[in-house]
Amino acid sequence: MTSIYADDSHPIYYDGPTHIQHYTRPSRLWEQWYCTTLPGKELVPCTTYIPSLKSRFQLNAKVGVRADSIKTRTLYAVEDIKMGQFIASDDVTLQLKIDEMEGNQLDNFIKMYPDAQMYQQIRDLFEAYGFENEKLGSSGESVSLASNATFINHGCEKQTVNIAIIKALHDGEDDTDTPYHEGAVRFSPAITRRAEMSSTMAVATRDIKKGEEILEDYRFMVERPKDGSDFDNWMEDMCQTGVGDIVA
């Protein structure tokens, strides 16, 4: 029988009431109260973000996938996209998540049983398509599952990047690149109720023309990437060759 303890005294799979869904995700009533009282009603999650989620126009950016001789696949605008529209919004509900503890356990399991190929394939999936997903109250990686967002490529030049996560929701910083520039507070039922969206939902940072490739800055996939790191070197090599991890 596998022990649930990381060492002789500390359990690794359960940390009390924070595992209870209703404890970690605020109710809609709490959100409504927050957005009708100060300071919430004057902050961007209530004034801009939630109304945008209810807008068919904001959620209806048309994108498609096409073949590329170097990149293999690219995501492009099927029709003109306006600044502020959400990109591949279904990605939020189509993610496979593995938290930091689970990832460490998976790595250890692969070392112990290297012939268990399917577990290595799971790790390979996260290595190739995954991104850090520091949702509120958790850490780890996510991978787009059956979503076109999988095929969003890195923009090597700053001026080519045309989408970004909503930084004002992710880390509370002002976000001058999108309409979400009023700032936000980290403790907000409007954000924590939708923790998955706060760190993965991307919006167009400018108007995108029909046929234009959708590009993001992969550096936002890693928490504070350092110059000269393996990730940074990988991106430099990718920008030099045009070839990433996926070759088929």
ZADO-1210 file (C-alpha; in nm, 4 decimals, padded with zeros to 6 digits):
<atoms>
<atom x="00.0000" y="00.0000" z="00.0000" code="MET" pos="1"/>
<atom x="00.1348" y="00.3428" z="-00.0940" code="THR" pos="2"/>
<atom x="00.1900" y="00.5778" z="00.1967" code="SER" pos="3"/>
<atom x="00.0185" y="00.9164" z="00.1896" code="ILE" pos="4"/>
<atom x="00.3042" y="01.0710" z="00.3824" code="TYR" pos="5"/>
<atom x="00.5901" y="01.2667" z="00.2268" code="ALA" pos="6"/>
<atom x="00.8068" y="01.1813" z="00.5264" code="ASP" pos="7"/>
<atom x="00.7455" y="01.0339" z="00.8705" code="ASP" pos="8"/>
<atom x="00.5052" y="01.3032" z="00.9849" code="SER" pos="9"/>
<atom x="00.3526" y="01.5199" z="00.7119" code="HIS" pos="10"/>
<atom x="00.0637" y="01.4154" z="00.4865" code="PRO" pos="11"/>
<atom x="00.0977" y="01.5352" z="00.1273" code="ILE" pos="12"/>
<atom x="-00.2507" y="01.4744" z="-00.0120" code="TYR" pos="13"/>
<atom x="-00.4772" y="01.6532" z="00.2341" code="TYR" pos="14"/>
<atom x="-00.4415" y="01.9891" z="00.4018" code="ASP" pos="15"/>
<atom x="-00.7774" y="02.0326" z="00.5688" code="GLY" pos="16"/>
<atom x="-01.0751" y="02.2442" z="00.4629" code="PRO" pos="17"/>
<atom x="-00.8972" y="02.4159" z="00.1723" code="THR" pos="18"/>
<atom x="-00.9727" y="02.1018" z="-00.0302" code="HIS" pos="19"/>
<atom x="-01.3466" y="02.1585" z="00.0061" code="ILE" pos="20"/>
<atom x="-01.4847" y="02.3077" z="-00.3169" code="GLN" pos="21"/>
<atom x="-01.7297" y="02.5437" z="-00.1479" code="HIS" pos="22"/>
<atom x="-01.4528" y="02.6795" z="00.0701" code="TYR" pos="23"/>
<atom x="-01.2157" y="02.7639" z="-00.2136" code="THR" pos="24"/>
<atom x="-01.4729" y="02.9021" z="-00.4627" code="ARG" pos="25"/>
<atom x="-01.6886" y="03.1956" z="-00.3449" code="PRO" pos="26"/>
<atom x="-02.0613" y="03.1782" z="-00.4092" code="SER" pos="27"/>
<atom x="-02.2427" y="03.3896" z="-00.6665" code="ARG" pos="28"/>
<atom x="-02.4198" y="03.5726" z="-00.3834" code="LEU" pos="29"/>
<atom x="-02.0854" y="03.6753" z="-00.2351" code="TRP" pos="30"/>
<atom x="-01.9745" y="03.7988" z="-00.5760" code="GLU" pos="31"/>
<atom x="-02.2968" y="03.9978" z="-00.6209" code="GLN" pos="32"/>
<atom x="-02.2539" y="04.1576" z="-00.2802" code="TRP" pos="33"/>
<atom x="-01.8907" y="04.2455" z="-00.3557" code="TYR" pos="34"/>
<atom x="-01.9804" y="04.4039" z="-00.6895" code="CYS" pos="35"/>
<atom x="-02.2535" y="04.6222" z="-00.5398" code="THR" pos="36"/>
<atom x="-02.0500" y="04.7598" z="-00.2494" code="THR" pos="37"/>
<atom x="-01.7236" y="04.9473" z="-00.2133" code="LEU" pos="38"/>
<atom x="-01.4513" y="04.8938" z="-00.3143" code="PRO" pos="39"/>
<atom x="-01.5590" y="04.6135" z="-00.5465" code="GLY" pos="40"/>
<atom x="-01.8146" y="04.8036" z="-00.7513" code="LYS" pos="41"/>
<atom x="-01.5473" y="05.0508" z="-00.8642" code="GLU" pos="42"/>
<atom x="-01.2822" y="04.7934" z="-00.9560" code="LEU" pos="43"/>
<atom x="-01.2171" y="04.6352" z="-01.2944" code="VAL" pos="44"/>
<atom x="-01.3370" y="04.2789" z="-01.2139" code="PRO" pos="45"/>
<atom x="-01.6888" y="04.4143" z="-01.1524" code="CYS" pos="46"/>
<atom x="-01.6960" y="04.7122" z="-01.3891" code="THR" pos="47"/>
<atom x="-01.5384" y="04.5495" z="-01.6963" code="THR" pos="48"/>
<atom x="-01.4511" y="04.1822" z="-01.6592" code="TYR" pos="49"/>
<atom x="-01.7845" y="04.0263" z="-01.5546" code="ILE" pos="50"/>
<atom x="-01.9913" y="04.2327" z="-01.8037" code="PRO" pos="51"/>
<atom x="-01.7489" y="04.1244" z="-02.0782" code="SER" pos="52"/>
<atom x="-01.8037" y="03.7584" z="-01.9910" code="LEU" pos="53"/>
<atom x="-02.1752" y="03.8080" z="-02.0550" code="LYS" pos="54"/>
<atom x="-02.1191" y="03.9727" z="-02.3922" code="SER" pos="55"/>
<atom x="-02.1663" y="03.7516" z="-02.6979" code="ARG" pos="56"/>
<atom x="-01.9471" y="03.9903" z="-02.8985" code="PHE" pos="57"/>
<atom x="-01.6587" y="03.9715" z="-02.6504" code="GLN" pos="58"/>
<atom x="-01.6635" y="03.5897" z="-02.6516" code="LEU" pos="59"/>
<atom x="-01.7206" y="03.5438" z="-03.0249" code="ASN" pos="60"/>
<atom x="-01.3779" y="03.6040" z="-03.1802" code="ALA" pos="61"/>
<atom x="-01.3516" y="03.3650" z="-03.4758" code="LYS" pos="62"/>
<atom x="-01.0179" y="03.1808" z="-03.5048" code="VAL" pos="63"/>
<atom x="-00.8997" y="02.8840" z="-03.7095" code="GLY" pos="64"/>
<atom x="-00.6038" y="02.6493" z="-03.7516" code="VAL" pos="65"/>
<atom x="-00.3939" y="02.6176" z="-04.0657" code="ARG" pos="66"/>
<atom x="-00.0872" y="02.4188" z="-04.1643" code="ALA" pos="67"/>
<atom x="00.2568" y="02.5795" z="-04.1722" code="ASP" pos="68"/>
<atom x="00.5678" y="02.4306" z="-04.3320" code="SER" pos="69"/>
<atom x="00.7910" y="02.5389" z="-04.0397" code="ILE" pos="70"/>
<atom x="00.5656" y="02.5833" z="-03.7371" code="LYS" pos="71"/>
<atom x="00.3461" y="02.2839" z="-03.8314" code="THR" pos="72"/>
<atom x="00.0258" y="02.4609" z="-03.7236" code="ARG" pos="73"/>
<atom x="-00.0762" y="02.8193" z="-03.6564" code="THR" pos="74"/>
<atom x="-00.3842" y="02.9905" z="-03.5162" code="LEU" pos="75"/>
<atom x="-00.5219" y="03.2785" z="-03.7223" code="TYR" pos="76"/>
<atom x="-00.8124" y="03.5222" z="-03.7269" code="ALA" pos="77"/>
<atom x="-01.0980" y="03.3954" z="-03.9439" code="VAL" pos="78"/>
<atom x="-01.2466" y="03.7457" z="-03.9377" code="GLU" pos="79"/>
<atom x="-01.1444" y="04.0824" z="-03.7978" code="ASP" pos="80"/>
<atom x="-01.1022" y="04.0769" z="-03.4189" code="ILE" pos="81"/>
<atom x="-01.1421" y="04.3900" z="-03.2109" code="LYS" pos="82"/>
<atom x="-00.9131" y="04.4875" z="-02.9254" code="MET" pos="83"/>
<atom x="-01.0437" y="04.3428" z="-02.5992" code="GLY" pos="84"/>
<atom x="-01.2206" y="04.0399" z="-02.7462" code="GLN" pos="85"/>
<atom x="-01.1427" y="03.7101" z="-02.5750" code="PHE" pos="86"/>
<atom x="-00.9339" y="03.4593" z="-02.7728" code="ILE" pos="87"/>
<atom x="-01.0142" y="03.0847" z="-02.7582" code="ALA" pos="88"/>
<atom x="-01.2296" y="03.1405" z="-02.4518" code="SER" pos="89"/>
<atom x="-01.3258" y="02.7712" z="-02.4395" code="ASP" pos="90"/>
<atom x="-00.9679" y="02.6948" z="-02.3348" code="ASP" pos="91"/>
<atom x="-01.0632" y="02.7811" z="-01.9777" code="VAL" pos="92"/>
<atom x="-01.3027" y="02.4845" z="-01.9608" code="THR" pos="93"/>
<atom x="-01.0872" y="02.2516" z="-02.1707" code="LEU" pos="94"/>
<atom x="-00.7725" y="02.2168" z="-01.9627" code="GLN" pos="95"/>
<atom x="-00.5891" y="01.9262" z="-01.8067" code="LEU" pos="96"/>
<atom x="-00.4365" y="02.0408" z="-01.4795" code="LYS" pos="97"/>
<atom x="-00.1534" y="01.8954" z="-01.2742" code="ILE" pos="98"/>
<atom x="-00.0438" y="02.0754" z="-00.9597" code="ASP" pos="99"/>
<atom x="00.3143" y="02.1027" z="-00.8391" code="GLU" pos="100"/>
<atom x="00.2916" y="01.8159" z="-00.5916" code="MET" pos="101"/>
<atom x="00.1312" y="01.5870" z="-00.8516" code="GLU" pos="102"/>
<atom x="00.3995" y="01.6801" z="-01.1050" code="GLY" pos="103"/>
<atom x="00.6758" y="01.5947" z="-00.8602" code="ASN" pos="104"/>
<atom x="00.5110" y="01.2628" z="-00.7799" code="GLN" pos="105"/>
<atom x="00.4734" y="01.1860" z="-01.1511" code="LEU" pos="106"/>
<atom x="00.8429" y="01.2583" z="-01.2113" code="ASP" pos="107"/>
<atom x="00.9413" y="01.0283" z="-00.9249" code="ASN" pos="108"/>
<atom x="00.7086" y="00.7554" z="-01.0498" code="PHE" pos="109"/>
<atom x="00.8635" y="00.7709" z="-01.3990" code="ILE" pos="110"/>
<atom x="01.2123" y="00.7355" z="-01.2482" code="LYS" pos="111"/>
<atom x="01.1002" y="00.4332" z="-01.0490" code="MET" pos="112"/>
<atom x="00.9206" y="00.2675" z="-01.3414" code="TYR" pos="113"/>
<atom x="01.0801" y="00.3904" z="-01.6684" code="PRO" pos="114"/>
<atom x="00.9071" y="00.1148" z="-01.8674" code="ASP" pos="115"/>
<atom x="00.5624" y="00.2566" z="-01.7800" code="ALA" pos="116"/>
<atom x="00.5462" y="00.4411" z="-02.1094" code="GLN" pos="117"/>
<atom x="00.2032" y="00.5992" z="-02.0769" code="MET" pos="118"/>
<atom x="00.3155" y="00.7956" z="-01.7713" code="TYR" pos="119"/>
<atom x="00.6113" y="00.9281" z="-01.9667" code="GLN" pos="120"/>
<atom x="00.3717" y="01.0240" z="-02.2457" code="GLN" pos="121"/>
<atom x="00.1668" y="01.2245" z="-01.9964" code="ILE" pos="122"/>
<atom x="00.4821" y="01.4086" z="-01.8912" code="ARG" pos="123"/>
<atom x="00.5761" y="01.4604" z="-02.2578" code="ASP" pos="124"/>
<atom x="00.2335" y="01.6152" z="-02.3233" code="LEU" pos="125"/>
<atom x="00.2892" y="01.8725" z="-02.0492" code="PHE" pos="126"/>
<atom x="00.6472" y="01.9348" z="-02.1611" code="GLU" pos="127"/>
<atom x="00.5409" y="02.0020" z="-02.5207" code="ALA" pos="128"/>
<atom x="00.2089" y="02.1829" z="-02.4793" code="TYR" pos="129"/>
<atom x="00.1918" y="02.2792" z="-02.1113" code="GLY" pos="130"/>
<atom x="00.2212" y="02.6141" z="-01.9407" code="PHE" pos="131"/>
<atom x="00.2525" y="02.7262" z="-01.5810" code="GLU" pos="132"/>
<atom x="-00.0903" y="02.7938" z="-01.4359" code="ASN" pos="133"/>
<atom x="-00.0585" y="02.9812" z="-01.1100" code="GLU" pos="134"/>
<atom x="-00.4284" y="03.0011" z="-01.0339" code="LYS" pos="135"/>
<atom x="-00.5258" y="03.1664" z="-00.7100" code="LEU" pos="136"/>
<atom x="-00.4574" y="02.9239" z="-00.4295" code="GLY" pos="137"/>
<atom x="-00.2717" y="02.6634" z="-00.6379" code="SER" pos="138"/>
<atom x="00.0399" y="02.6067" z="-00.8448" code="SER" pos="139"/>
<atom x="00.1418" y="02.3752" z="-01.1239" code="GLY" pos="140"/>
<atom x="00.0911" y="02.3320" z="-01.4952" code="GLU" pos="141"/>
<atom x="-00.1997" y="02.3097" z="-01.7364" code="SER" pos="142"/>
<atom x="-00.2279" y="02.1892" z="-02.0929" code="VAL" pos="143"/>
<atom x="-00.4942" y="02.2881" z="-02.3430" code="SER" pos="144"/>
<atom x="-00.7189" y="01.9906" z="-02.3999" code="LEU" pos="145"/>
<atom x="-00.9065" y="01.9752" z="-02.7328" code="ALA" pos="146"/>
<atom x="-00.8799" y="02.3531" z="-02.7727" code="SER" pos="147"/>
<atom x="-00.7480" y="02.5639" z="-03.0597" code="ASN" pos="148"/>
<atom x="-00.5422" y="02.7557" z="-02.8033" code="ALA" pos="149"/>
<atom x="-00.2925" y="02.4688" z="-02.8272" code="THR" pos="150"/>
<atom x="-00.1746" y="02.6121" z="-03.1589" code="PHE" pos="151"/>
<atom x="-00.1016" y="02.9685" z="-03.0468" code="ILE" pos="152"/>
<atom x="00.2631" y="03.0364" z="-03.1291" code="ASN" pos="153"/>
<atom x="00.5205" y="03.2649" z="-02.9697" code="HIS" pos="154"/>
<atom x="00.5711" y="03.6140" z="-03.1111" code="GLY" pos="155"/>
<atom x="00.9471" y="03.6615" z="-03.1295" code="CYS" pos="156"/>
<atom x="00.9199" y="04.0354" z="-03.1879" code="GLU" pos="157"/>
<atom x="00.7227" y="04.2469" z="-02.9425" code="LYS" pos="158"/>
<atom x="00.5341" y="04.4229" z="-03.2194" code="GLN" pos="159"/>
<atom x="00.4018" y="04.0912" z="-03.3539" code="THR" pos="160"/>
<atom x="00.2370" y="03.9902" z="-03.0252" code="VAL" pos="161"/>
<atom x="-00.1362" y="04.0603" z="-03.0457" code="ASN" pos="162"/>
<atom x="-00.2892" y="03.8779" z="-02.7464" code="ILE" pos="163"/>
<atom x="-00.2073" y="03.8542" z="-02.3753" code="ALA" pos="164"/>
<atom x="-00.3480" y="03.7306" z="-02.0484" code="ILE" pos="165"/>
<atom x="-00.5309" y="03.9913" z="-01.8427" code="ILE" pos="166"/>
<atom x="-00.2517" y="04.0957" z="-01.6097" code="LYS" pos="167"/>
<atom x="-00.4792" y="04.3098" z="-01.3945" code="ALA" pos="168"/>
<atom x="-00.6691" y="03.9945" z="-01.2971" code="LEU" pos="169"/>
<atom x="-00.3695" y="03.7633" z="-01.2723" code="HIS" pos="170"/>
<atom x="-00.1397" y="03.9622" z="-01.0472" code="ASP" pos="171"/>
<atom x="-00.3227" y="04.2814" z="-00.9559" code="GLY" pos="172"/>
<atom x="-00.1002" y="04.5034" z="-01.1700" code="GLU" pos="173"/>
<atom x="-00.2294" y="04.7771" z="-01.3964" code="ASP" pos="174"/>
<atom x="-00.2785" y="04.6428" z="-01.7468" code="ASP" pos="175"/>
<atom x="-00.2189" y="04.9197" z="-01.9994" code="THR" pos="176"/>
<atom x="-00.2171" y="04.6817" z="-02.2974" code="ASP" pos="177"/>
<atom x="-00.5868" y="04.5895" z="-02.2709" code="THR" pos="178"/>
<atom x="-00.9117" y="04.7572" z="-02.1616" code="PRO" pos="179"/>
<atom x="-00.8499" y="04.6088" z="-01.8147" code="TYR" pos="180"/>
<atom x="-00.6282" y="04.8939" z="-01.7002" code="HIS" pos="181"/>
<atom x="-00.8031" y="05.0245" z="-01.3898" code="GLU" pos="182"/>
<atom x="-00.6173" y="04.7913" z="-01.1569" code="GLY" pos="183"/>
<atom x="-00.7587" y="04.5261" z="-00.9281" code="ALA" pos="184"/>
<atom x="-00.7160" y="04.3780" z="-00.5840" code="VAL" pos="185"/>
<atom x="-00.6049" y="04.0198" z="-00.5354" code="ARG" pos="186"/>
<atom x="-00.8759" y="03.9396" z="-00.2819" code="PHE" pos="187"/>
<atom x="-01.1841" y="03.9625" z="-00.5001" code="SER" pos="188"/>
<atom x="-01.4740" y="03.7140" z="-00.5140" code="PRO" pos="189"/>
<atom x="-01.5238" y="03.8180" z="-00.8756" code="ALA" pos="190"/>
<atom x="-01.1745" y="03.6838" z="-00.9533" code="ILE" pos="191"/>
<atom x="-01.1459" y="03.3909" z="-00.7135" code="THR" pos="192"/>
<atom x="-01.4844" y="03.2598" z="-00.8290" code="ARG" pos="193"/>
<atom x="-01.3245" y="03.2215" z="-01.1731" code="ARG" pos="194"/>
<atom x="-00.9664" y="03.1391" z="-01.0766" code="ALA" pos="195"/>
<atom x="-00.9067" y="02.9393" z="-01.3955" code="GLU" pos="196"/>
<atom x="-00.9932" y="03.2402" z="-01.6090" code="MET" pos="197"/>
<atom x="-00.7820" y="03.4856" z="-01.4133" code="SER" pos="198"/>
<atom x="-00.4552" y="03.3230" z="-01.5212" code="SER" pos="199"/>
<atom x="-00.5349" y="03.1806" z="-01.8660" code="THR" pos="200"/>
<atom x="-00.7990" y="03.3945" z="-02.0360" code="MET" pos="201"/>
<atom x="-00.6379" y="03.5914" z="-02.3197" code="ALA" pos="202"/>
<atom x="-00.7674" y="03.9013" z="-02.4953" code="VAL" pos="203"/>
<atom x="-00.6673" y="04.0825" z="-02.8129" code="ALA" pos="204"/>
<atom x="-00.4293" y="04.3643" z="-02.7196" code="THR" pos="205"/>
<atom x="-00.5008" y="04.5446" z="-03.0469" code="ARG" pos="206"/>
<atom x="-00.7255" y="04.5077" z="-03.3501" code="ASP" pos="207"/>
<atom x="-00.6336" y="04.1904" z="-03.5423" code="ILE" pos="208"/>
<atom x="-00.6984" y="04.1710" z="-03.9158" code="LYS" pos="209"/>
<atom x="-00.8636" y="03.8752" z="-04.0891" code="LYS" pos="210"/>
<atom x="-00.5968" y="03.6183" z="-04.1823" code="GLY" pos="211"/>
<atom x="-00.3410" y="03.7493" z="-03.9305" code="GLU" pos="212"/>
<atom x="-00.1680" y="03.4925" z="-03.7102" code="GLU" pos="213"/>
<atom x="-00.2530" y="03.4948" z="-03.3399" code="ILE" pos="214"/>
<atom x="00.0700" y="03.5344" z="-03.1396" code="LEU" pos="215"/>
<atom x="00.1468" y="03.5633" z="-02.7692" code="GLU" pos="216"/>
<atom x="00.4559" y="03.6085" z="-02.5545" code="ASP" pos="217"/>
<atom x="00.5479" y="03.2686" z="-02.4111" code="TYR" pos="218"/>
<atom x="00.7362" y="03.4364" z="-02.1278" code="ARG" pos="219"/>
<atom x="00.3992" y="03.4811" z="-01.9557" code="PHE" pos="220"/>
<atom x="00.3752" y="03.1013" z="-01.9361" code="MET" pos="221"/>
<atom x="00.6538" y="03.0914" z="-01.6805" code="VAL" pos="222"/>
<atom x="00.6575" y="03.2617" z="-01.3438" code="GLU" pos="223"/>
<atom x="00.9322" y="03.5254" z="-01.3645" code="ARG" pos="224"/>
<atom x="01.1548" y="03.3639" z="-01.6319" code="PRO" pos="225"/>
<atom x="01.5227" y="03.4515" z="-01.5944" code="LYS" pos="226"/>
<atom x="01.7539" y="03.5527" z="-01.8775" code="ASP" pos="227"/>
<atom x="01.9843" y="03.2637" z="-01.9590" code="GLY" pos="228"/>
<atom x="01.7486" y="03.0019" z="-01.8158" code="SER" pos="229"/>
<atom x="01.6686" y="02.6812" z="-02.0031" code="ASP" pos="230"/>
<atom x="01.3288" y="02.8258" z="-02.0955" code="PHE" pos="231"/>
<atom x="01.4852" y="03.1487" z="-02.2210" code="ASP" pos="232"/>
<atom x="01.7435" y="02.9559" z="-02.4260" code="ASN" pos="233"/>
<atom x="01.4686" y="02.7358" z="-02.5698" code="TRP" pos="234"/>
<atom x="01.2742" y="03.0425" z="-02.6841" code="MET" pos="235"/>
<atom x="01.5839" y="03.1966" z="-02.8398" code="GLU" pos="236"/>
<atom x="01.6527" y="02.8761" z="-03.0321" code="ASP" pos="237"/>
<atom x="01.2905" y="02.8562" z="-03.1430" code="MET" pos="238"/>
<atom x="01.2986" y="03.2125" z="-03.2712" code="CYS" pos="239"/>
<atom x="01.6217" y="03.1449" z="-03.4606" code="GLN" pos="240"/>
<atom x="01.4996" y="02.8250" z="-03.6256" code="THR" pos="241"/>
<atom x="01.1224" y="02.8741" z="-03.6267" code="GLY" pos="242"/>
<atom x="01.0826" y="02.5220" z="-03.4897" code="VAL" pos="243"/>
<atom x="00.9449" y="02.4427" z="-03.1438" code="GLY" pos="244"/>
<atom x="00.8910" y="02.1145" z="-02.9605" code="ASP" pos="245"/>
<atom x="00.6080" y="01.9923" z="-03.1835" code="ILE" pos="246"/>
<atom x="00.7112" y="01.8441" z="-03.5174" code="VAL" pos="247"/>
<atom x="00.3924" y="01.6609" z="-03.6147" code="ALA" pos="248"/>
</atoms>
